[in-house]
Amino acid sequence: MDEKRQSAPVVVEETLDPDDWLDVTRLAHRVVDDAVAHLRHVRQRPVWQEMPRGVRSRFNEPLPRDPQPLEAVLRTVAADVMPYPMGNVHPRFWAWYMGSGNVTGALADFLAAIQGSNLGGGNHAAALVDRQVVDWCKEMVGFPTTASGTLTSGGSVANLIGLTVARNVKAGIDVRGLGVAAIEKPLRFYGSDQIHSCHRKAVETLGLGNRALRRIITDADFCIDVFALRKAIAEDRAKGFQPACIIANAGSVNTGAIDDLEALAALAAEEGTWLHVDGCIGALIAIAPRNRSLVAGLERADSLALDPHKWLHAPFDVGCCLVKDAAAHRDSFATISEYLESTSRGLASAEWLHELGLQTSRSFRALKVWMAMKEHGVDKFGRLIDQNIDQARHLSLLVEATPNLSLMAPTSINIVCFRFDPGGLDEAALKTLNTEIMLRLQEDGVAVLSDTTLRGRHCLRAAICNHRTRYDDVELLVAEIVRRGNLLVGMR
């Protein structure tokens, strides 16, 4: 051994570990102090601000080849990154549908990265945390303990997993082995005209094509028309198609509308179709003490997608797919690989979690949910959901009581669709006016809304999924919209 070592070339062995651990400890303490201050003073900062051209240009710098001190790197982050966030942790960020994070979850992400476990599976603590968080998700929404589940990057992948299992179960063949071309009758999936765009991506990814996803009209409340759905299923059967899956909204992306889950579960049972519920917006209402009845029937789904990074306020990203038929779930993704054989003891003596989804490499995203749930308890998260729904209803009442503001859709949960309408303007002019109001609110750092179009009518959209929001923030929003709207109308 000594002779071999002496004959080997002399090299300097390197590592990414620091030369001075005490200096890193000092810097890490400063980072934590700055991070806590960043959240503590979030109200004093703009919700969003445009990045100056000089700062933006620094993100075009070439690949760094020479090292620089960590302290200098942290200064750059403090100057060029931290002041220009998307803004979703701010109490007046209500665009699209974003959670607002929490301090404990941020610390958990740090600890998860330090521990460094790969959640592809195995016999170790992180895998047990992952499985426990999935079990908690099942309990929160009323799924049986025998159900299966997996954590994902978010709702899009969670929905893709659920629809993959639905396709495989309803294909009538071994679709994994033979492919979709071998399916005797073309499959049909059904959802309302309000379903999220991720479902189109899913059916396309599954090789079924966009035409396999039939959009069903909605009623005045933007819920799927069950009669029209039943008629569409009958039409497709008569044409030789195979109705395979109904996709229900437990909170639609545009308005928060919740489909009649009980009626859809009954129809799915009658027609022999799979029932998948997209609950990424509203499934967790199941833990809200005053509003849980809104999602009655959720537990009857065959599969369910939900997002802990929304109403459990976990830092991005973490979603979850639950599947009632555990065997069907595993059969849709499990593989046999000689390099991932299980053993009777040791690290490979536990189940491989990657066999429940697409990724073999999986981050320890469960820890941020696990720690925050332990710190606050599920009841508090339920009360915060009720609080956001109350705030949305308060905003709706303010809109209805304020001249020149019009409510554009019923407010069923925490999404409010409305617009500034002084009268006398056509649809194109109203869209221009309201878009300008929205952009000025963003650019002034006052509030961030998004917009949408409902049956040809453009409107502003406030999705209140934020534990930092207060009633004063909602009232400020209304006042600032009216002020800017009146100013813009006066300038015409």
C-alpha positions as CSV (number, residue, x, y, z in Angstrom):
1,M,0.0,0.0,0.0
2,D,2.8,2.4,0.9
3,E,4.6,1.7,-2.3
4,K,1.5,2.4,-4.4
5,R,0.8,5.6,-2.5
6,Q,4.4,6.8,-3.1
7,S,4.1,6.1,-6.8
8,A,0.9,8.0,-7.1
9,P,1.1,11.6,-8.4
10,V,1.2,14.2,-5.7
11,V,-2.1,16.2,-5.8
12,V,-3.8,18.6,-3.5
13,E,-7.1,17.1,-2.5
14,E,-9.9,19.7,-2.4
15,T,-13.3,20.0,-0.7
16,L,-16.2,22.5,-0.7
17,D,-16.0,22.6,3.1
18,P,-14.7,25.9,4.5
19,D,-11.2,26.4,5.8
20,D,-12.5,28.4,8.7
21,W,-15.6,26.9,10.3
22,L,-15.8,29.6,12.9
23,D,-16.0,32.3,10.2
24,V,-18.8,30.4,8.4
25,T,-20.6,30.2,11.8
26,R,-20.3,33.9,12.2
27,L,-21.7,34.5,8.7
28,A,-24.5,32.0,9.1
29,H,-25.6,33.8,12.3
30,R,-25.7,37.1,10.3
31,V,-27.7,35.5,7.5
32,V,-30.3,34.2,10.0
33,D,-30.5,37.6,11.7
34,D,-31.0,39.3,8.3
35,A,-33.6,36.7,7.2
36,V,-35.7,37.1,10.3
37,A,-35.5,40.9,9.9
38,H,-36.6,40.5,6.3
39,L,-39.8,38.9,7.4
40,R,-40.3,41.0,10.5
41,H,-40.3,44.2,8.5
42,V,-42.1,42.8,5.4
43,R,-44.9,45.4,5.7
44,Q,-42.5,48.3,5.5
45,R,-41.3,47.2,2.0
46,P,-43.0,47.4,-1.3
47,V,-45.0,44.3,-2.2
48,W,-43.0,44.2,-5.5
49,Q,-40.6,46.6,-7.2
50,E,-39.0,46.8,-10.6
51,M,-35.3,45.8,-10.6
52,P,-33.1,48.8,-11.7
53,R,-31.3,48.3,-15.0
54,G,-27.9,48.3,-13.4
55,V,-28.9,45.5,-11.0
56,R,-30.5,43.5,-13.8
57,S,-27.4,43.8,-15.9
58,R,-25.3,42.0,-13.3
59,F,-27.3,38.8,-14.0
60,N,-25.7,38.8,-17.4
61,E,-22.2,38.4,-16.0
62,P,-20.2,35.5,-17.4
63,L,-19.6,32.2,-15.7
64,P,-17.4,32.8,-12.6
65,R,-14.1,31.0,-12.8
66,D,-12.2,32.4,-9.8
67,P,-13.4,32.2,-6.2
68,Q,-14.5,35.1,-4.1
69,P,-15.1,35.2,-0.3
70,L,-18.4,33.9,0.9
71,E,-19.0,37.2,2.7
72,A,-18.8,39.0,-0.7
73,V,-21.2,36.6,-2.2
74,L,-23.7,37.2,0.7
75,R,-23.3,41.0,0.2
76,T,-24.3,40.5,-3.5
77,V,-27.4,38.5,-2.5
78,A,-28.4,41.1,0.1
79,A,-28.0,43.9,-2.5
80,D,-29.2,42.3,-5.7
81,V,-31.6,39.4,-4.8
82,M,-33.4,40.0,-1.5
83,P,-34.8,43.4,-2.3
84,Y,-36.5,42.2,-5.5
85,P,-38.7,39.1,-4.6
86,M,-41.9,38.0,-6.4
87,G,-43.5,39.4,-3.3
88,N,-45.8,36.5,-2.2
89,V,-44.7,36.6,1.4
90,H,-46.1,40.2,1.7
91,P,-49.5,40.6,3.3
92,R,-50.9,42.4,0.2
93,F,-49.8,39.9,-2.4
94,W,-53.0,38.3,-3.8
95,A,-52.0,37.4,-7.3
96,W,-52.6,34.0,-8.9
97,Y,-52.6,31.6,-6.0
98,M,-49.5,31.7,-3.8
99,G,-48.8,30.6,-0.3
100,S,-46.9,33.0,1.9
101,G,-44.4,30.7,3.6
102,N,-43.4,30.8,7.3
103,V,-40.2,31.1,9.3
104,T,-40.2,27.6,10.6
105,G,-40.6,26.2,7.1
106,A,-37.6,28.3,6.0
107,L,-35.5,26.9,8.8
108,A,-36.7,23.4,7.9
109,D,-35.5,23.9,4.3
110,F,-32.1,24.9,5.7
111,L,-31.9,21.8,7.9
112,A,-33.2,19.6,5.1
113,A,-30.4,20.8,2.9
114,I,-27.8,20.3,5.7
115,Q,-29.0,16.8,6.3
116,G,-28.9,16.3,2.5
117,S,-31.0,13.1,2.3
118,N,-32.4,11.9,-1.0
119,L,-36.0,11.0,-0.6
120,G,-36.0,8.4,-3.3
121,G,-36.6,6.1,-0.3
122,G,-34.6,3.9,2.1
123,N,-34.3,3.3,5.8
124,H,-33.6,6.7,7.3
125,A,-35.3,9.4,9.3
126,A,-36.2,11.7,6.3
127,A,-38.1,8.9,4.6
128,L,-40.2,8.4,7.8
129,V,-40.9,12.1,8.0
130,D,-42.0,12.0,4.3
131,R,-44.3,9.1,4.9
132,Q,-45.8,10.7,8.0
133,V,-46.6,14.0,6.2
134,V,-48.4,11.9,3.5
135,D,-50.3,10.2,6.3
136,W,-51.3,13.5,7.8
137,C,-52.5,14.7,4.4
138,K,-54.7,11.6,4.2
139,E,-56.2,12.3,7.6
140,M,-56.8,16.0,6.9
141,V,-58.9,15.2,3.8
142,G,-60.6,12.1,5.1
143,F,-58.8,9.5,3.0
144,P,-58.4,6.0,4.5
145,T,-55.1,5.0,6.1
146,T,-54.8,2.3,3.5
147,A,-54.6,4.9,0.7
148,S,-51.3,5.7,-1.0
149,G,-49.7,9.1,-1.5
150,T,-46.6,10.9,-2.5
151,L,-45.1,14.4,-2.1
152,T,-44.4,16.3,-5.3
153,S,-43.1,19.6,-6.5
154,G,-46.6,21.0,-6.7
155,G,-50.1,20.7,-8.0
156,S,-49.2,20.2,-11.6
157,V,-47.2,17.0,-11.0
158,A,-49.7,15.9,-8.3
159,N,-52.5,16.1,-10.8
160,L,-50.4,14.4,-13.5
161,I,-49.7,11.4,-11.1
162,G,-53.4,11.1,-10.3
163,L,-54.4,11.2,-13.9
164,T,-51.7,8.7,-14.8
165,V,-53.2,6.2,-12.4
166,A,-56.6,6.9,-13.8
167,R,-55.4,6.2,-17.4
168,N,-53.7,3.0,-16.4
169,V,-56.6,1.6,-14.4
170,K,-59.2,2.5,-17.1
171,A,-57.2,1.6,-20.2
172,G,-58.3,-2.0,-20.1
173,I,-54.8,-3.1,-21.1
174,D,-51.3,-3.1,-19.8
175,V,-50.7,0.5,-21.0
176,R,-47.2,0.6,-19.5
177,G,-46.1,-2.3,-21.5
178,L,-48.1,-1.9,-24.7
179,G,-48.5,1.9,-24.9
180,V,-51.6,4.1,-25.5
181,A,-51.8,3.0,-29.1
182,A,-53.0,-0.4,-28.0
183,I,-56.0,1.0,-26.1
184,E,-59.1,-0.4,-27.9
185,K,-61.4,2.5,-27.3
186,P,-60.0,6.0,-27.1
187,L,-60.2,7.3,-23.5
188,R,-62.1,10.4,-22.5
189,F,-61.5,12.6,-19.5
190,Y,-64.0,15.3,-18.4
191,G,-63.6,18.5,-16.5
192,S,-65.3,21.9,-16.4
193,D,-64.4,24.8,-18.6
194,Q,-62.8,26.2,-15.5
195,I,-60.1,23.5,-14.9
196,H,-56.5,24.4,-14.6
197,S,-54.2,24.3,-17.6
198,C,-52.1,21.6,-16.0
199,H,-54.8,19.1,-16.9
200,R,-54.3,19.8,-20.6
201,K,-50.6,19.3,-20.1
202,A,-51.3,16.1,-18.3
203,V,-53.4,14.4,-20.9
204,E,-51.0,15.5,-23.6
205,T,-48.1,14.1,-21.6
206,L,-50.0,10.9,-21.1
207,G,-50.2,10.5,-24.9
208,L,-54.0,11.0,-25.1
209,G,-54.0,14.4,-26.7
210,N,-55.9,17.5,-25.8
211,R,-59.0,16.3,-27.6
212,A,-59.3,13.5,-25.0
213,L,-60.1,16.2,-22.4
214,R,-63.6,17.3,-22.9
215,R,-64.5,20.6,-21.2
216,I,-68.0,20.8,-19.8
217,I,-70.0,24.0,-19.5
218,T,-70.4,25.6,-16.0
219,D,-73.4,27.1,-14.3
220,A,-73.9,30.7,-13.0
221,D,-71.6,29.9,-10.1
222,F,-68.8,28.5,-12.4
223,C,-69.4,25.0,-11.2
224,I,-69.6,22.1,-13.6
225,D,-73.0,21.4,-15.0
226,V,-73.6,17.8,-13.9
227,F,-76.5,17.3,-16.4
228,A,-74.3,18.4,-19.3
229,L,-71.6,16.1,-18.0
230,R,-73.9,13.1,-17.9
231,K,-75.1,14.0,-21.5
232,A,-71.5,14.2,-22.7
233,I,-70.6,10.8,-21.3
234,A,-73.6,9.2,-23.0
235,E,-72.6,10.9,-26.3
236,D,-69.1,9.6,-26.1
237,R,-70.1,6.1,-25.3
238,A,-72.4,6.1,-28.3
239,K,-69.5,7.2,-30.5
240,G,-67.2,4.4,-29.3
241,F,-65.1,6.3,-26.8
242,Q,-64.3,5.0,-23.3
243,P,-65.3,7.6,-20.5
244,A,-62.4,7.1,-18.1
245,C,-62.1,10.0,-15.6
246,I,-64.0,12.9,-14.2
247,I,-61.9,15.8,-13.0
248,A,-63.6,17.8,-10.3
249,N,-62.6,21.2,-9.0
250,A,-62.4,21.7,-5.2
251,G,-61.7,25.3,-5.9
252,S,-61.3,26.4,-9.5
253,V,-58.4,28.6,-10.5
254,N,-60.4,31.5,-11.8
255,T,-63.0,32.0,-9.1
256,G,-62.5,29.3,-6.4
257,A,-65.8,27.6,-7.5
258,I,-66.2,24.2,-5.9
259,D,-68.0,21.6,-8.0
260,D,-70.7,19.4,-6.5
261,L,-68.4,16.7,-5.2
262,E,-71.1,14.5,-3.9
263,A,-73.0,14.5,-7.2
264,L,-69.8,13.9,-9.2
265,A,-68.9,11.0,-6.9
266,A,-72.3,9.4,-7.5
267,L,-72.1,9.9,-11.2
268,A,-68.6,8.4,-11.4
269,A,-69.8,5.4,-9.5
270,E,-72.8,5.0,-11.8
271,E,-70.7,5.4,-15.0
272,G,-67.7,3.4,-13.8
273,T,-65.3,6.2,-14.2
274,W,-62.4,7.4,-12.1
275,L,-63.0,10.5,-10.0
276,H,-60.0,12.7,-9.6
277,V,-60.3,15.9,-7.5
278,D,-58.0,18.8,-8.2
279,G,-57.9,20.3,-4.7
280,C,-54.8,22.3,-5.0
281,I,-56.8,25.5,-4.2
282,G,-59.5,24.3,-1.8
283,A,-59.0,20.7,-0.6
284,L,-57.5,21.9,2.7
285,I,-60.8,23.6,3.5
286,A,-61.5,20.2,5.0
287,I,-59.6,21.3,8.1
288,A,-61.4,24.7,8.4
289,P,-63.9,24.5,11.3
290,R,-66.5,26.9,9.9
291,N,-66.2,26.1,6.1
292,R,-65.3,22.4,5.8
293,S,-68.8,21.6,4.6
294,L,-67.9,23.4,1.4
295,V,-65.8,20.4,0.3
296,A,-68.2,17.6,1.5
297,G,-67.6,14.5,-0.7
298,L,-63.8,15.2,-1.1
299,E,-63.1,11.8,0.6
300,R,-65.0,10.0,-2.1
301,A,-62.4,10.7,-4.7
302,D,-60.3,8.0,-6.2
303,S,-57.4,10.4,-6.3
304,L,-56.8,13.9,-5.0
305,A,-54.2,16.6,-5.6
306,L,-53.5,19.2,-3.0
307,D,-50.8,21.8,-2.3
308,P,-49.3,22.2,1.2
309,H,-47.4,25.2,-0.2
310,K,-50.7,27.1,-0.4
311,W,-52.9,26.9,2.7
312,L,-50.4,25.1,4.9
313,H,-48.0,28.0,3.9
314,A,-45.0,25.8,3.4
315,P,-42.2,27.5,1.5
316,F,-42.1,26.5,-2.2
317,D,-42.3,23.8,-3.2
318,V,-44.4,20.9,-2.0
319,G,-47.5,19.3,-3.4
320,C,-49.2,16.0,-2.7
321,C,-51.1,13.3,-4.6
322,L,-53.2,10.8,-2.8
323,V,-54.6,7.7,-4.4
324,K,-57.2,5.5,-2.7
325,D,-56.1,2.3,-4.5
326,A,-52.5,1.9,-3.2
327,A,-51.8,-1.1,-5.5
328,A,-52.9,0.8,-8.6
329,H,-50.7,3.8,-7.6
330,R,-47.6,1.6,-7.2
331,D,-48.3,-0.4,-10.3
332,S,-48.4,2.8,-12.3
333,F,-44.8,3.8,-11.5
334,A,-42.9,1.0,-9.8
335,T,-39.9,-0.5,-11.7
336,I,-37.4,-3.3,-10.9
337,S,-33.8,-2.2,-11.2
338,E,-30.8,-4.2,-10.3
339,Y,-29.1,-1.2,-8.8
340,L,-32.1,-0.5,-6.4
341,E,-32.7,-3.9,-5.0
342,S,-34.2,-4.1,-1.5
343,T,-32.3,-5.8,1.3
344,S,-33.5,-7.5,4.5
345,R,-31.7,-4.9,6.7
346,G,-29.6,-1.8,6.2
347,L,-30.3,1.3,4.2
348,A,-32.2,-0.4,1.5
349,S,-34.5,-2.3,3.8
350,A,-37.4,0.1,3.5
351,E,-39.7,0.9,0.6
352,W,-38.5,3.0,-2.3
353,L,-40.6,6.2,-2.3
354,H,-39.7,6.9,-5.9
355,E,-41.9,4.1,-7.0
356,L,-44.9,6.3,-6.4
357,G,-44.0,9.0,-8.8
358,L,-41.8,10.3,-11.6
359,Q,-38.6,11.3,-9.7
360,T,-35.9,9.0,-8.4
361,S,-34.1,11.9,-6.8
362,R,-36.4,13.7,-4.4
363,S,-35.7,16.5,-2.0
364,F,-36.5,16.5,1.7
365,R,-39.5,18.8,1.2
366,A,-41.5,17.0,3.9
367,L,-39.6,18.6,6.7
368,K,-41.0,22.1,6.3
369,V,-44.5,20.8,6.5
370,W,-43.7,18.4,9.4
371,M,-42.0,21.1,11.6
372,A,-44.7,23.8,11.0
373,M,-47.5,21.3,11.7
374,K,-45.9,20.3,14.9
375,E,-45.2,23.9,16.0
376,H,-48.7,25.3,15.2
377,G,-51.0,22.3,15.1
378,V,-53.6,21.5,12.4
379,D,-56.4,23.5,14.1
380,K,-54.5,26.8,13.7
381,F,-54.0,26.2,10.0
382,G,-57.8,25.5,9.8
383,R,-58.6,28.8,11.5
384,L,-56.3,30.6,9.2
385,I,-58.2,29.2,6.2
386,D,-61.4,30.4,7.7
387,Q,-59.8,33.8,8.3
388,N,-58.8,34.1,4.6
389,I,-62.3,33.2,3.5
390,D,-63.8,35.8,5.8
391,Q,-61.4,38.4,4.4
392,A,-62.4,37.5,0.9
393,R,-66.1,37.9,1.8
394,H,-65.3,41.2,3.4
395,L,-63.7,42.4,0.2
396,S,-66.7,41.2,-1.8
397,L,-69.0,43.3,0.5
398,L,-66.8,46.3,0.1
399,V,-66.8,45.9,-3.7
400,E,-70.6,45.7,-3.7
401,A,-70.9,48.7,-1.5
402,T,-68.4,50.9,-3.4
403,P,-69.5,53.1,-6.3
404,N,-67.7,52.2,-9.6
405,L,-66.7,48.7,-8.4
406,S,-68.5,45.6,-9.7
407,L,-68.3,42.0,-8.5
408,M,-67.8,39.7,-11.5
409,A,-68.4,36.3,-10.0
410,P,-69.8,34.8,-6.8
411,T,-67.2,34.6,-4.0
412,S,-67.4,31.0,-2.9
413,I,-64.1,30.8,-0.9
414,N,-61.1,33.1,-1.0
415,I,-60.9,34.4,-4.6
416,V,-62.7,37.6,-5.4
417,C,-63.2,38.7,-9.1
418,F,-64.2,42.3,-9.6
419,R,-63.4,45.4,-11.6
420,F,-63.5,49.2,-11.7
421,D,-66.4,50.2,-13.9
422,P,-67.3,53.9,-14.0
423,G,-69.9,53.3,-16.7
424,G,-70.0,54.2,-20.3
425,L,-67.0,52.2,-21.4
426,D,-67.0,49.2,-23.7
427,E,-65.3,45.9,-22.9
428,A,-62.0,46.7,-24.5
429,A,-61.8,50.1,-22.7
430,L,-62.6,48.4,-19.4
431,K,-59.9,45.9,-19.9
432,T,-57.4,48.6,-20.7
433,L,-58.5,50.6,-17.6
434,N,-58.4,47.8,-15.2
435,T,-55.1,46.4,-16.4
436,E,-53.5,49.9,-15.9
437,I,-54.9,50.0,-12.4
438,M,-53.4,46.6,-11.7
439,L,-50.0,47.6,-13.1
440,R,-49.9,50.8,-11.2
441,L,-50.7,49.0,-7.9
442,Q,-47.8,46.7,-8.6
443,E,-45.4,49.4,-9.7
444,D,-46.2,51.6,-6.7
445,G,-45.6,48.6,-4.4
446,V,-49.0,48.9,-2.8
447,A,-50.6,45.5,-3.7
448,V,-50.2,42.7,-6.3
449,L,-53.3,41.4,-8.0
450,S,-53.7,39.3,-11.1
451,D,-56.4,39.4,-13.7
452,T,-58.5,37.0,-15.7
453,T,-61.4,36.9,-18.2
454,L,-64.7,35.4,-17.2
455,R,-67.0,34.6,-20.1
456,G,-65.6,37.4,-22.2
457,R,-65.4,40.0,-19.4
458,H,-62.1,41.1,-18.1
459,C,-61.6,41.6,-14.3
460,L,-59.2,41.9,-11.5
461,R,-58.6,38.8,-9.3
462,A,-57.6,38.8,-5.6
463,A,-56.7,35.4,-4.2
464,I,-56.2,35.8,-0.5
465,C,-54.1,32.9,0.6
466,N,-51.9,34.7,3.1
467,H,-51.7,34.4,6.8
468,R,-50.2,37.9,7.1
469,T,-53.2,39.6,5.5
470,R,-55.3,41.8,7.7
471,Y,-58.7,43.5,7.1
472,D,-57.0,46.8,6.9
473,D,-55.0,45.6,3.9
474,V,-58.3,44.7,2.1
475,E,-59.8,48.1,2.9
476,L,-56.6,49.8,1.6
477,L,-56.8,47.8,-1.6
478,V,-60.4,49.1,-2.3
479,A,-59.5,52.7,-1.6
480,E,-56.4,52.6,-3.8
481,I,-58.2,51.0,-6.7
482,V,-60.9,53.6,-6.6
483,R,-58.4,56.4,-6.3
484,R,-56.4,55.3,-9.2
485,G,-59.5,54.4,-11.3
486,N,-61.0,57.8,-10.7
487,L,-57.6,59.5,-11.6
488,L,-57.3,57.5,-14.8
489,V,-60.9,58.3,-15.8
490,G,-60.3,61.9,-15.1
491,M,-57.3,61.9,-17.4
492,R,-59.3,60.6,-20.4
